[in-house]
Amino acid sequence: MNEQIKQIAEQAGLELDDDAALEPPPPIYYITEKDLEKFTELLIKECSKVIQNWKKEPFPFDEDLAVQLIHEHFGFEVPPKNIKVIKI
């Protein structure tokens, strides 16, 4: 799991099971709605921080780059861009 996601989960009060890859699978843990809301709030703040840091760059805003930066920050593969078909 990406280090930023681990930190956000811990800040939200979630307990992470490092033995998740072991056999047999560990028991399922439930989280409260309050914990989930806190995790989501912290995740959105982290995404906003990535964009705010990028705004300091001397080139104009680009939505595709913003998506790429957020995905890379959390260690996920950047999704492919939608392919637009132009009829001639």
ChimeraX attribute file (.defattr): number of C-alpha atoms within 10 A of each C-alpha:
attribute: neighborCount
match mode: 1-to-1
recipient: residues
	/A:1	8
	/A:2	10
	/A:3	11
	/A:4	14
	/A:5	17
	/A:6	14
	/A:7	13
	/A:8	19
	/A:9	20
	/A:10	13
	/A:11	14
	/A:12	19
	/A:13	15
	/A:14	19
	/A:15	12
	/A:16	11
	/A:17	11
	/A:18	9
	/A:19	10
	/A:20	11
	/A:21	9
	/A:22	8
	/A:23	7
	/A:24	8
	/A:25	9
	/A:26	12
	/A:27	8
	/A:28	7
	/A:29	9
	/A:30	8
	/A:31	11
	/A:32	9
	/A:33	9
	/A:34	11
	/A:35	16
	/A:36	15
	/A:37	12
	/A:38	18
	/A:39	20
	/A:40	15
	/A:41	13
	/A:42	18
	/A:43	18
	/A:44	12
	/A:45	13
	/A:46	18
	/A:47	17
	/A:48	13
	/A:49	13
	/A:50	15
	/A:51	17
	/A:52	11
	/A:53	9
	/A:54	16
	/A:55	13
	/A:56	9
	/A:57	9
	/A:58	7
	/A:59	8
	/A:60	9
	/A:61	12
	/A:62	8
	/A:63	9
	/A:64	10
	/A:65	13
	/A:66	16
	/A:67	15
	/A:68	15
	/A:69	18
	/A:70	18
	/A:71	15
	/A:72	12
	/A:73	16
	/A:74	16
	/A:75	14
	/A:76	12
	/A:77	9
	/A:78	14
	/A:79	9
	/A:80	7
	/A:81	7
	/A:82	6
	/A:83	6
	/A:84	6
	/A:85	6
	/A:86	5
	/A:87	4
	/A:88	3
